[in-house]
């Protein structure tokens, strides 16, 4: 792991605290690793996950419906904006593939 890695020095036990969250990257290409998601049951979220293939890797993502529930539980101003977009079915193009 590189010296500037956000997970450098983390151990298995660091991923067991319910409210912990680790972030990698910068928006809009930031990845949040959350140990729990307010408003969402983790077992149900795992069953509902969406698998996306990217560069030959299968990557699990939270389902749209569970993401909406999580954002509703948060209640932050940006989350309310995101909920509206998610319910309208908008999928912003976050990755420039050119």
Number of C-alpha atoms within 10 A of each C-alpha: 8 7 8 7 10 13 14 10 9 9 9 6 7 13 15 11 11 11 11 13 14 13 12 13 11 8 8 9 10 10 12 11 12 15 15 15 20 15 15 17 12 15 9 10 17 14 10 16 17 15 13 12 10 8 7 7 9 11 12 13 14 17 16 16 16 20 20 22 16 19 22 16 14 15 12 11 9 10 17 15 12 17 20 12 14 16 11 9 10 10 8 8 8 9 8 5 5 3
